[in-house]
Amino acid sequence: MEVIEYSLEELPGLVKDMRLRFGRYRIWVLEGMLGAGKTTFVQHLGTEMGISEDIISPTFSLVNEYRLPDAGRIYHLDLYRLKNISETEEIGLQEIEESGYFCLVEWASAVGYVPAVPWLEIRLEHLEQTRRKIRIRAHED
């Protein structure tokens, strides 16, 4: 596990570095308390990947899809409001996972979702108003 403390000003550089180092993982699972910066992290990653539209939290829509300049896609999911793992079928999570497109999942632990493919676990922690801590762990199985 890798642990990094950073300021909000350093987040764009951190996201760029993570994309270069961990881009082979198509599913990134983001965990952290409310206000830890999960959606902000996704916004910076989307900008880094070339998304020009506004990236918003999928809290109510559950799944947001964004198109990339190279005709690829990014899926951004929030599982917090789901009641159990079987509800992930209703929102198409298995199909998204199998699509091979980049997928960012917030609150996977809320329903016990564990990807069936290699994935990256990202845990964000709020330290101070402008300081955060991130814990990164790659899962191969």
C-alpha positions in Angstrom: 0.0 0.0 0.0 1.2 3.5 -0.9 0.3 6.4 1.3 0.6 10.0 0.1 -0.3 13.3 1.8 -1.1 16.2 -0.6 -2.6 19.6 -0.8 -5.5 20.4 -3.1 -3.1 22.4 -5.3 -1.0 19.3 -5.8 -4.0 17.1 -6.8 -3.8 17.6 -10.6 -0.1 16.5 -10.6 -0.9 13.5 -8.3 -3.8 12.4 -10.6 -1.5 12.7 -13.7 1.1 10.6 -11.9 -1.4 8.0 -10.8 -2.8 7.7 -14.4 0.7 7.1 -15.7 1.5 4.5 -13.0 -1.8 2.8 -12.6 -3.6 3.3 -16.0 -3.5 -0.4 -16.7 -6.2 -0.9 -14.0 -9.5 -0.2 -15.7 -11.5 -0.1 -12.4 -10.6 2.4 -9.7 -12.6 2.1 -6.5 -12.8 5.3 -4.4 -13.6 5.1 -0.7 -13.7 7.9 1.9 -16.0 9.8 4.2 -18.3 12.5 2.8 -16.1 15.5 1.9 -12.9 13.5 1.5 -12.6 14.5 -2.1 -13.8 11.5 -4.2 -15.7 13.5 -6.8 -13.0 16.2 -6.9 -10.5 13.4 -7.6 -12.7 12.1 -10.4 -13.1 15.7 -11.8 -9.3 16.1 -12.0 -8.8 12.7 -13.5 -11.5 13.4 -16.1 -9.8 16.7 -17.0 -6.5 14.9 -17.3 -8.0 12.3 -19.7 -9.5 15.1 -21.9 -13.1 15.3 -20.8 -14.3 18.8 -21.5 -17.9 18.6 -20.0 -18.6 19.2 -16.4 -18.1 16.1 -14.2 -20.7 15.8 -11.5 -21.3 13.4 -8.7 -23.5 10.4 -9.6 -25.2 10.4 -6.2 -28.7 10.6 -7.6 -28.2 9.3 -11.2 -26.0 6.4 -9.8 -24.1 6.2 -13.1 -22.6 9.0 -15.2 -21.0 8.3 -18.6 -18.4 10.6 -20.2 -17.0 10.4 -23.7 -13.3 10.7 -24.2 -11.7 12.5 -27.2 -10.4 9.1 -28.5 -13.9 7.7 -28.7 -13.5 5.9 -25.4 -15.6 6.3 -22.3 -15.4 6.7 -18.6 -18.0 5.5 -16.3 -18.5 7.1 -12.8 -20.7 5.3 -10.4 -21.9 5.9 -6.8 -23.1 2.8 -5.0 -23.9 4.6 -1.7 -27.7 4.6 -2.1 -28.0 1.0 -3.2 -29.4 -1.4 -0.6 -27.5 -4.6 -1.7 -25.1 -6.0 -4.2 -27.9 -7.4 -6.4 -28.9 -3.8 -7.2 -25.6 -3.4 -9.1 -27.1 -5.6 -11.8 -30.0 -3.2 -12.3 -27.6 -0.3 -13.0 -25.5 -2.5 -15.4 -22.3 -2.7 -13.3 -21.3 -6.1 -14.6 -21.7 -4.9 -18.2 -19.7 -1.8 -17.5 -17.0 -3.9 -15.8 -16.8 -6.2 -18.8 -16.8 -3.3 -21.3 -13.1 -2.6 -20.8 -13.8 1.1 -20.4 -12.4 3.0 -17.6 -14.7 2.8 -14.5 -14.6 4.8 -11.3 -16.7 3.5 -8.5 -17.5 5.5 -5.3 -18.7 3.7 -2.2 -18.2 0.1 -3.4 -18.0 -1.0 0.3 -21.7 0.1 0.8 -22.8 -3.0 -1.0 -19.7 -5.2 -0.8 -18.8 -4.8 -4.5 -15.4 -6.2 -5.4 -14.4 -6.1 -9.1 -13.8 -9.5 -10.8 -10.8 -8.0 -12.7 -7.6 -6.4 -11.5 -8.5 -3.1 -9.8 -7.1 -0.1 -7.9 -8.3 0.8 -4.4 -8.1 4.5 -3.6 -8.9 5.6 0.0 -9.2 9.3 0.5 -9.0 11.0 3.9 -9.7 14.6 4.8 -6.9 16.0 7.0 -7.3 19.7 7.0 -9.2 22.2 4.9 -6.8 22.0 2.0 -4.9 18.8 2.9 -5.8 15.2 2.1 -4.3 11.7 2.5 -4.6 9.0 -0.2 -4.0 5.3 0.2 -3.4 3.4 -2.9 -3.5 -0.4 -3.2 -3.5 -2.5 -6.4 -5.5 -5.7 -6.4 -4.6 -8.3 -9.0 -7.4 -10.8 -8.4 
